[in-house]
Amino acid sequence: MSAANTLSPRAWLLLALTSLALFLPGFATLPPVDRDEGRYIVSSQRMAESGDFIDIRYQDEPRYLQPAGIYWLQSLSTHALDSPDHDSVWSYRVPSLLAALLAVLLTGFIGARFFGAKAGLIAGILLAVCVSLNFEARIAKTDAALLACIVAAQLTLMRLYTEPDAKRWLAAVFWAALGAGLMIKGPIILIVVAATIAALLAWERKFAWLARLRPLWGPLIMLAIALPWYIAIGLVSDGEFYNRAVGQSMLDKVGDSQQGHSGRPGYHLALLALMFWPGSLIAARAVLTAWRRRGEPAVRFLICWAAPTWIIFEIVATKLPHYVLPTYPALACLCALALADPAPARGVLARSALVVWLIVWAAATIGIVLIGPAGFHEFDMPIPVLTLVLAALTALMAAAALWFFWRRETTRTIAALAAASVLGVGGLFGASAPNLDAAWLSPRIDALARELRPCTNSVLITVPYNEPSLVFLYGRTRTQLASSPADAAERLALDPSCGLALVGGESNNADTAQREFLARATALGVKPRALTQISGRNYSNGDTLVLTLHSADNRNHARQ
């Protein structure tokens, strides 16, 4: 491999620092921002405290949706980096951060090895700045870790496909990556890899290269990594894990949408402009370039990587924006190839279309930064000066990108786009979002409950606000999720000296819930005392809630 097909140490450092500049804002200051993130964190916290690395549980309920790999990584991360209480959200996010960084670096390696150092740097930056990866890099879920496994598997598969003299260790890495992916999110990695291989075989009708995968001993590596836990969880759960993870979580998503996450075919294509932005700026050109150069093995591989997987997820009934994230490294490489292509798009129409889209992109970038200030205005909160400064700098960099693009300076255009993205992400995740106190109900509830609780070990009983983020923040063992206001009253009656109850509902039925709670408490001989009222919007579903925090009427009780 020539020097022209490798990234220099300076380029590697630039790629790593750009990624960290994108991923770190808000990494430690954002509260749990997704229902799933809260569930992963609470389950990993329980694993870290219990030492049970086989069974996965949220509170006391089995959580049989994905394998244990991500819980292992998160529990080990918080065990190594956090206090014995394991109550810092950032410690659970470290695996996602490192995995996202690894995915970017591997994508840069692919681009450089097959299309040149410049293309490699551009490909890595395009993946790093894309909206989808920026979200996944700062939350404690499976998708960033899965992406790293997929890129590692696809990189080695790409080399085995294009290099007749490929070394045996590449096959070993390929099967090890598959095993790791199986432990992170089950068969998803197999779907991506199998779709790629099937597309290549259908396109070329050549099978000899498959021998380089070492099919006689390679799968044993994958099984050695994944099979022990899969056997153990089957025994521990008496087969229930497979019933839920395969029968309910995976197969049911294919034919029917789950949890309201539905969409027609074309859903992911419609979201590409946002989720792959700013790479989507040149996606159309990348498709044309890829088709024109489809005779090149590396380009053909990238097409077979992206297209079949994309089609599969367009067909699946359940749809979430991050489902097609495994295709983005291939798209980033094709976009980088298009920018470095010696036969760029010509014509006034094509050039004008790109200019218009760049203007739209710039406007959207600034708009995303200003989402935070809009939220501050809604809740009558002052807008941080830093947010406005970052918005102004984002606008400046976006204007610079437009200027460089008009002058046909590709490298400077990409640099300005990356700078605008860094500033925009920093403005949104670093300055605006963490300070939207009215939008983050769980941290407010946690702070007030700790301040007003009658005992240091008071249990918080809550209904209908049962977000996993609150379970993590107030404490996994000190939070109880009631099924109804009457149930909350009954639980409070069990501990009238120290108990807390958070009861309410949407603004139009909060009073009804309060009356039900008070009536049942009175019937049980408990006189709840309202301590404070909390109102705000639940970011998970958009509901505006009015909640009242109660203790039993025990005014003379001293804090314990």
C-alpha positions in Angstrom: 0.0 0.0 0.0 1.5 3.3 -1.1 1.8 6.4 1.1 -0.9 8.0 -1.1 -3.3 5.4 0.2 -2.7 5.9 3.9 -3.6 8.7 6.3 -0.6 10.6 7.7 -0.3 10.9 11.5 -1.4 14.5 11.2 -4.5 13.4 9.3 -5.3 10.8 11.9 -4.9 13.3 14.7 -7.1 15.8 12.9 -9.8 13.2 12.3 -9.7 12.1 16.0 -9.8 15.7 17.3 -12.6 16.7 15.0 -14.6 13.8 16.1 -14.1 14.5 19.8 -14.9 18.2 19.3 -18.2 17.0 17.8 -19.1 14.3 20.3 -18.0 15.8 23.6 -20.3 18.9 24.0 -23.1 17.9 26.3 -21.6 14.4 26.8 -21.5 14.8 30.6 -24.0 17.6 31.1 -27.0 16.2 29.2 -29.4 14.2 31.4 -30.6 10.9 30.0 -32.2 12.0 26.7 -34.0 8.9 25.5 -36.3 6.4 27.1 -34.1 3.6 25.9 -31.0 5.2 27.2 -32.5 5.3 30.7 -33.4 1.6 30.5 -29.9 0.7 29.3 -28.3 2.7 32.0 -30.5 1.3 34.8 -30.0 -2.2 33.6 -26.2 -1.7 33.4 -26.2 -0.1 36.8 -27.9 -3.2 38.2 -25.4 -5.4 36.5 -22.4 -3.4 37.9 -23.8 -3.6 41.4 -25.0 -7.2 41.3 -22.1 -8.8 39.4 -24.6 -10.8 37.4 -23.3 -10.6 33.8 -25.7 -13.2 32.4 -29.2 -12.1 33.3 -30.3 -8.6 32.2 -33.0 -6.8 34.3 -34.6 -3.4 34.4 -35.5 -2.9 38.1 -36.7 -6.4 38.9 -38.2 -7.1 35.4 -36.3 -9.1 32.8 -35.0 -7.0 29.9 -34.7 -9.5 27.1 -34.4 -7.3 24.0 -30.7 -7.4 23.1 -27.8 -9.5 24.1 -25.6 -8.6 27.0 -22.6 -7.1 25.1 -23.6 -3.4 25.6 -24.5 -3.9 29.2 -21.1 -5.5 29.8 -19.3 -2.5 28.2 -21.4 0.0 30.1 -21.2 -1.7 33.5 -17.5 -2.2 33.2 -17.1 1.5 32.1 -19.0 2.8 35.1 -17.2 0.4 37.4 -13.8 1.6 36.2 -14.6 5.3 35.9 -17.3 6.2 38.4 -17.9 6.3 42.1 -19.2 3.2 43.9 -22.8 4.6 43.5 -22.4 4.4 39.7 -24.7 7.4 39.3 -22.8 9.5 36.7 -24.6 9.3 33.4 -21.4 10.1 31.4 -19.7 6.9 32.6 -22.3 4.8 30.8 -21.8 6.8 27.6 -18.1 6.2 27.2 -18.5 3.0 25.2 -20.7 4.8 22.7 -18.2 7.7 22.4 -15.2 5.4 21.8 -17.2 3.2 19.4 -18.3 6.3 17.4 -14.7 7.4 17.3 -13.5 4.0 16.1 -16.2 3.9 13.4 -15.0 7.3 12.1 -11.3 6.2 12.1 -12.1 2.9 10.3 -14.2 4.8 7.7 -11.2 7.1 7.1 -9.0 4.0 6.7 -11.4 2.6 4.1 -11.5 5.8 2.1 -7.8 6.3 2.2 -6.9 2.7 1.3 -9.1 2.4 -1.7 -9.4 6.0 -3.0 -6.5 8.0 -1.6 -5.6 9.9 1.6 -7.7 13.0 0.7 -10.8 10.8 0.2 -10.1 9.0 3.5 -9.9 12.2 5.5 -13.1 13.6 3.8 -15.0 10.3 4.4 -14.1 10.2 8.0 -15.1 13.8 8.6 -18.4 13.3 6.7 -19.3 10.4 9.0 -18.2 12.3 12.1 -20.3 15.4 11.4 -23.5 13.5 10.4 -26.4 14.2 12.6 -27.3 10.5 13.2 -23.8 9.5 14.6 -23.6 12.7 16.7 -26.7 11.7 18.5 -25.7 8.1 19.0 -22.2 9.0 20.2 -23.5 10.8 23.3 -26.1 8.4 24.5 -25.7 5.0 26.2 -27.3 2.7 23.7 -26.3 -0.1 21.3 -26.1 1.7 18.0 -22.7 3.3 18.1 -21.1 0.1 19.3 -22.9 -1.9 16.7 -21.7 0.5 14.0 -18.1 0.1 15.1 -18.5 -3.7 14.8 -20.1 -3.4 11.4 -17.5 -1.1 10.0 -14.7 -3.4 11.3 -16.4 -6.5 9.7 -17.1 -4.7 6.4 -13.5 -3.3 6.2 -12.0 -6.8 6.5 -14.6 -8.2 4.2 -13.8 -5.5 1.6 -10.1 -6.3 1.8 -10.8 -10.1 1.5 -13.0 -9.4 -1.5 -10.5 -7.1 -3.3 -7.2 -8.6 -2.3 -6.4 -12.1 -3.7 -3.4 -12.3 -1.4 -5.2 -11.3 1.7 -3.7 -12.5 5.0 -5.4 -15.0 7.2 -5.6 -12.6 10.1 -8.1 -10.5 8.1 -10.5 -13.5 8.1 -10.0 -13.9 11.9 -10.8 -10.2 12.5 -13.9 -10.5 10.2 -15.3 -13.4 12.2 -14.4 -11.8 15.6 -16.2 -8.6 14.5 -19.3 -10.7 13.7 -19.1 -12.3 17.1 -18.8 -8.9 18.8 -21.8 -7.6 16.8 -23.9 -10.6 17.8 -23.2 -9.8 21.4 -24.2 -6.1 20.9 -27.4 -6.4 18.9 -28.0 -9.9 17.8 -28.3 -10.8 14.1 -28.4 -7.2 12.8 -24.7 -7.4 11.8 -25.3 -10.7 10.0 -28.1 -9.0 8.0 -25.8 -6.2 6.8 -22.9 -8.5 6.0 -25.0 -11.3 4.4 -26.8 -8.7 2.3 -23.5 -7.3 1.1 -22.2 -10.8 0.1 -25.4 -11.8 -1.5 -25.5 -8.6 -3.6 -21.9 -9.2 -4.7 -22.5 -12.8 -5.7 -25.7 -11.8 -7.6 -23.9 -9.0 -9.4 -20.7 -10.9 -10.4 -21.6 -14.6 -10.2 -18.1 -15.3 -8.8 -17.7 -17.4 -5.7 -14.0 -18.2 -5.5 -13.2 -15.2 -3.3 -15.4 -16.6 -0.5 -12.6 -19.1 0.3 -10.6 -16.2 1.7 -13.2 -16.0 4.5 -11.8 -19.3 5.9 -15.3 -20.8 6.3 -13.9 -24.0 7.9 -12.4 -22.4 11.0 -13.6 -18.7 10.8 -17.1 -19.3 12.2 -15.6 -21.0 15.2 -14.2 -17.6 16.3 -17.6 -16.0 16.0 -19.2 -18.8 18.0 -16.5 -18.8 20.6 -17.3 -15.1 21.3 -21.1 -15.3 21.3 -22.3 -18.8 21.9 -21.4 -19.2 25.6 -23.6 -16.3 26.7 -26.4 -17.3 24.3 -26.4 -20.8 25.9 -26.2 -19.4 29.4 -29.1 -16.9 29.0 -31.2 -19.6 27.5 -30.8 -21.7 30.6 -31.2 -18.8 33.0 -34.3 -17.5 31.4 -35.8 -20.9 30.6 -35.9 -19.9 26.9 -37.8 -16.6 27.6 -35.0 -14.5 26.2 -35.4 -16.0 22.8 -39.1 -15.7 22.9 -38.9 -12.0 23.6 -35.7 -11.0 21.8 -36.4 -12.9 18.6 -40.1 -13.5 18.5 -41.3 -10.1 19.9 -38.5 -7.6 19.6 -37.0 -8.6 16.2 -39.5 -10.6 14.1 -42.5 -8.5 15.1 -40.8 -5.4 13.8 -40.6 -6.8 10.3 -44.4 -7.1 9.7 -45.9 -4.7 12.2 -44.7 -1.3 13.5 -43.8 -1.3 17.2 -44.4 1.5 19.7 -45.8 3.8 17.0 -42.5 3.8 15.0 -44.0 3.2 11.6 -43.4 4.6 8.1 -43.9 3.9 4.5 -41.1 2.7 2.2 -39.1 5.8 1.4 -39.1 6.9 5.1 -35.3 6.7 5.4 -34.7 8.3 2.0 -36.8 11.3 3.1 -34.8 11.6 6.3 -31.4 11.3 4.6 -31.1 15.0 4.0 -31.2 15.5 7.8 -29.7 12.4 9.3 -26.7 12.3 6.9 -26.3 16.0 6.7 -24.0 17.6 5.6 -23.0 14.5 3.5 -26.4 14.6 2.0 -25.4 17.7 0.2 -23.5 15.6 -2.3 -25.3 12.3 -1.9 -27.0 12.5 -5.4 -23.6 13.3 -7.0 -22.1 10.3 -5.1 -24.8 8.0 -6.5 -24.0 9.1 -10.0 -20.3 8.8 -9.5 -20.6 5.3 -8.0 -22.7 4.0 -10.8 -20.3 5.4 -13.4 -17.4 3.7 -11.7 -19.2 0.6 -10.7 -16.7 -1.5 -12.6 -14.1 -0.8 -9.8 -14.2 -3.6 -7.2 -14.0 -1.2 -4.2 -16.9 1.0 -5.6 -18.9 -2.1 -6.4 -18.4 -3.3 -2.8 -19.6 0.0 -1.3 -22.7 -0.1 -3.5 -23.5 -3.6 -2.4 -22.9 -2.6 1.2 -25.3 0.4 1.2 -28.1 -0.4 -1.3 -29.3 -3.9 -0.1 -29.2 -2.9 3.6 -31.0 0.3 2.9 -33.8 -1.5 0.9 -34.2 -4.0 3.8 -34.8 -1.3 6.3 -37.2 0.5 4.0 -39.3 -2.6 3.8 -39.3 -3.4 7.5 -42.5 -2.0 9.1 -40.9 -0.6 12.2 -38.8 2.4 11.4 -36.5 4.7 13.4 -34.1 7.2 11.9 -30.9 5.4 13.1 -31.8 2.0 11.5 -29.8 2.9 8.3 -26.8 4.2 10.2 -24.8 1.1 9.2 -24.9 2.3 5.6 -23.5 5.7 6.3 -19.8 4.7 6.3 -20.3 3.4 2.7 -22.1 6.6 1.8 -19.4 8.7 3.3 -16.7 6.9 1.2 -18.8 7.3 -2.0 -19.3 11.0 -1.2 -15.6 11.4 -0.7 -14.9 9.6 -3.9 -17.4 12.0 -5.7 -15.6 15.0 -4.4 -12.2 13.7 -5.5 -13.5 12.4 -8.8 -11.6 13.8 -11.8 -14.9 14.2 -13.7 -17.0 16.4 -11.4 -20.6 17.3 -12.1 -20.9 19.9 -14.9 -23.6 22.2 -16.1 -25.4 25.2 -14.8 -28.4 23.2 -13.5 -26.3 20.7 -11.5 -24.2 23.5 -10.0 -27.2 25.7 -9.2 -28.9 22.8 -7.5 -25.9 22.2 -5.2 -25.7 25.9 -4.4 -29.4 26.0 -3.4 -29.0 22.9 -1.3 -26.0 24.4 0.4 -28.0 27.5 1.3 -30.8 25.2 2.7 -28.2 23.3 4.7 -26.7 26.5 6.1 -30.2 27.7 7.1 -31.0 24.4 8.7 -27.7 24.4 10.6 -28.4 27.7 12.1 -32.0 26.7 12.8 -30.9 23.6 14.8 -28.6 25.8 16.9 -31.6 28.1 17.6 -33.9 25.2 18.7 -32.5 25.7 22.1 -33.2 29.4 22.3 -36.7 28.8 21.0 -37.2 26.4 24.0 -35.9 29.0 26.4 -38.4 31.5 25.1 -41.2 29.0 25.5 -40.4 28.5 29.2 -39.6 32.2 29.9 -35.9 31.5 30.5 -33.0 33.7 29.4 -31.0 32.7 26.4 -27.3 31.9 27.2 -25.0 34.3 25.5 -22.8 31.4 24.5 -25.7 29.9 22.5 -26.1 33.1 20.5 -22.4 33.4 19.9 -22.2 29.9 18.6 -25.2 30.5 16.4 -23.5 33.5 14.9 -20.2 31.7 14.3 -22.1 28.8 12.7 -23.7 31.2 10.3 -20.3 32.7 9.5 -18.8 29.2 8.8 -21.8 28.3 6.7 -21.4 31.4 4.6 -17.7 30.6 4.2 -18.6 27.1 3.0 -20.9 28.7 0.4 -18.1 31.0 -0.8 -15.5 28.3 -1.1 -18.0 26.1 -2.9 -18.7 28.8 -5.4 -14.9 29.1 -6.0 -14.6 25.4 -6.5 -12.3 24.9 -3.5 -13.5 21.5 -2.4 -11.1 21.0 0.6 -11.9 24.4 2.1 -15.6 23.8 1.5 -15.5 20.6 3.5 -13.4 22.2 6.2 -15.9 25.1 6.5 -18.8 22.6 6.6 -17.0 20.6 9.4 -16.4 23.8 11.3 -20.0 24.9 11.0 -21.1 21.4 12.2 -18.8 21.5 15.2 -20.1 24.9 16.2 -23.7 23.9 15.6 -23.4 20.7 17.6 -21.6 22.6 20.3 -24.4 25.2 20.4 -27.2 22.6 20.6 -25.8 19.9 22.8 -23.2 21.9 24.8 -24.9 25.3 25.4 -28.6 25.1 24.8 -30.0 21.6 25.5 -28.4 21.0 29.0 -29.9 24.3 30.3 -33.4 23.6 29.2 -34.4 22.9 32.8 -38.2 23.1 32.1 -37.9 20.5 29.3 -35.9 18.1 31.5 -38.6 17.0 34.0 -36.6 14.1 35.6 -33.6 16.3 36.9 -36.1 18.8 38.3 -38.1 16.1 40.0 -35.0 14.5 41.4 -33.6 17.7 42.8 -36.9 18.7 44.5 -37.5 15.2 45.9 -34.0 15.2 47.4 -34.5 18.6 48.9 -38.0 18.0 50.3 -37.9 14.3 51.3 -38.5 13.7 55.0 -35.8 11.0 55.2 -32.5 10.5 53.4 -33.7 7.1 52.3 -37.2 8.2 51.2 -38.8 6.1 48.5 -40.3 8.0 45.6 -43.6 6.6 44.3 -44.5 8.0 40.9 -47.5 7.9 38.6 -48.0 8.4 35.6 -44.5 9.9 35.1 -42.5 6.7 35.0 -39.6 7.7 32.8 -36.4 5.5 33.2 -34.4 8.7 33.4 -36.1 9.4 36.8 -35.4 5.9 38.0 -31.7 6.4 37.3 -31.4 9.9 38.7 -33.3 9.4 42.0 -32.1 5.8 42.4 -33.0 2.4 41.1 -33.8 1.0 44.5 -35.5 4.2 45.8 -38.0 4.7 42.9 -41.3 2.8 42.6 -43.5 3.0 39.6 -47.2 2.9 40.6 -49.9 1.7 38.2 -52.5 4.3 39.3 -53.1 7.1 41.7 -54.9 4.7 44.1 -51.9 2.3 43.9 -49.6 5.3 44.8 -51.7 6.0 47.8 -51.6 2.4 48.9 -47.8 2.3 48.6 -47.4 5.6 50.5 -49.5 4.2 53.3 -46.9 1.4 53.7 -44.3 4.0 54.7 -46.1 7.1 56.0 -43.0 8.5 57.8 -40.6 8.7 54.9 -42.5 8.0 51.7 -43.0 10.4 48.8 -45.6 10.3 46.1 -45.5 12.1 42.8 -49.0 12.1 41.3 -50.5 14.0 38.4 -51.2 13.8 34.7 -51.8 15.8 31.6 -53.0 19.3 32.3 -56.6 18.3 31.5 -56.8 15.4 33.9 -54.3 16.2 36.6 -57.0 17.2 39.1 -58.9 14.0 38.5 -55.7 12.0 39.4 -55.2 14.1 42.5 -58.7 13.4 43.7 -58.3 9.7 43.2 -55.0 9.7 45.1 -56.3 11.8 48.0 -59.6 9.8 48.3 -57.7 6.5 48.5 -55.1 7.8 50.9 -57.8 9.2 53.2 -59.6 5.9 53.2 -56.3 4.3 54.4 -55.9 6.8 57.2 -53.1 8.8 55.5 -53.3 12.5 55.1 -50.9 13.5 52.2 -49.4 16.9 52.3 -48.6 18.7 49.0 -44.9 19.8 49.0 -44.6 21.4 45.6 -46.0 21.3 42.1 -43.9 20.5 39.0 -45.1 21.2 35.5 -43.4 20.9 32.1 -43.3 18.9 28.9 -42.3 15.3 28.8 -39.8 15.2 25.9 -40.4 11.5 25.3 -44.0 12.0 24.1 -44.6 15.7 24.1 -47.3 15.7 26.8 -47.6 18.7 29.1 -47.8 17.4 32.7 -48.8 18.8 36.0 -47.4 16.8 38.9 -47.7 17.3 42.6 -45.1 15.9 45.1 -46.7 14.6 48.3 -45.5 13.3 51.6 -47.6 11.9 54.4 -48.8 14.7 56.8 -46.0 14.3 59.4 -44.9 17.8 60.0 -42.9 17.1 63.1 -40.9 14.2 61.6 -37.2 15.0 61.7 -34.9 14.0 58.8 -33.2 10.7 59.3 
